[in-house]
Amino acid sequence: MELNIYQSEFENSLLQYDKSRAFELLDMFLLKNGKGDFIDKIIVEVLIKIGEKWEKGTVALSQVYMSSRICEEMIEKLLPTHLNQTKAVPPMAIVTLEDHHNLGKKIVSAVLKSAGYKIKDYGFGIRAEEIIEKALSDNIKILLISVLMYPSALKIKGIVDILHEKDPSIKILVGGAPFLIDKELWKSIGADAMGKSAADDIPIIERWIRGGVL
């Protein structure tokens, strides 16, 4: 089955709340492809499309929510979530700003933990003021912020401005659908970098650590 057909079939299964079919497609894909490919090329791409359709009013919020929940179950199956963290890294945290869709953050967190990084999880649906308070209280040096919707992405600028003013050494890495659609958005809000996928975040973080700027 070609990639675009997998994506179409998977999208239909999510929108119809057909979890059995979604997991069947997962198993079929894994016979010839890797777990990371399914996450990046199927789950992420399809959820972006569903998010765009929600913004256009062609799918219901309940469909977005259920699609995310089904995919979260898949992530639990695909990626280990209880590994020992061994890397010596500066304090790191991850959060989803305002949005109540946890999948993107969950993928990134699982990948980082799998690679041996220790990272605090501030949760999802969190307001900007609370994120700033937590990051300063925990002396966070690398903050990863995930969003699904464009209005939430724009609000990251306020977080960046305050945190960089309080501590110029803090690095802020952003990700999510709005940044994939608008390639320059991360620069306009003042973030230090943007990860196109969970796998992109690791070399960015390692580069910051090796650079000794934290």
Secondary structure, 3 states (H helix, E strand, C coil): CCHHHHHHHHHHHHHCCCHHHHHHHHHHHHCCCCHHHHHHHHHHHHHHHHHHHHHHCCCCHHHHHHHHHHHHHHHHHHCCCCCCCCCCCCCEEEEEECCCCCHHHHHHHHHHHHCCCCCEEEEEEECHHHHHHHHHHCCCCEEEEEECCHHHHHHHHHHHHHHHHHCCCCEEEEEEHHHHHCCCHHHHCCCCEECCCHHHHHHHHHHHHHCCCC
